[in-house]
């Protein structure tokens, strides 16, 4: 089966590789030509422009976008709507906001092109282990791309979630839960490290232990075990955690529907704080404690 792939980042390139291994023809395009050349060397069909890319897609074609959320997706969809013939399917496999999907689907529908939104989980490990994919859009389109999904995922690793937006919506909540789980692990290991037992605790061995039958065992904890093995003190890392958007969208959804989600919300706020957004509030607290109680204030070193 043929598929066109746009976006050869960490996820996109490995997905293209897995599809090639599964016997599919993969036509690739990326704004960085070096990545296209790399995939051509591995068996893909390369393209130097979107126009050339569209000319190599069979009719009716299937195109998968693995691009960062935002305007770049809209720009590519507008071009594909102009270049692709009717009857094709375009899949947005990035972490787009689900509310953006409806307008995008309507725009392509006017061109006779179907739109599917697909939330993809699996990270850099998906190449070997298979991805987990959540799909929204017309069910007929979903059925057309099933052979591709079967190649990309592990057994029972994909699901038709519902109409347009449902796939990205489920992936959004998935990532909100991920934020909270990561925060819980971070807090728990920090409590152990800062305790009187801390100097004698081998955190890598504790992570390994908890991955052997514990109720807190998870793939995230397995990844943490691997990270500890590389550098038990994480000495080469800055304590900054980026916010990619899905966590805050999950909290926005909770607010809109009046659903309590305090743990996920706090996990999002902790990411903001790690980026220095909470530093001044800490100064306010220190100043207030000094004013009302004469508590010692620590001044920065010159």
Secondary structure, DSSP 8 states (H G I E B T S, - for coil): -EEEEE--SHHHHHHHHHHHHTT-EEEEE-SSHHHHHHHHHTT-EE-SSHHHHHHTS-SS-EEEE---SSHHHHHHHHHHHHHS-TT-EEEE-S---HHHHHHHHHHHHTTT-EEEEEEEE-GGGHHHH-EEEEEEE-HHHHHHHHHHHHHHEEEEEEEEEESTTHHHHHHHHHHHHHHHHHHHHHHHHHHHHHSTTGGG--HHHHHHHHTTT-TT--HHHHHHHHHHHH-TT-TT--S-----SHHHHHHHHHHHHT---HHHHHHHHHHHIIIIITHHHHHHHHHHHHHHH---------
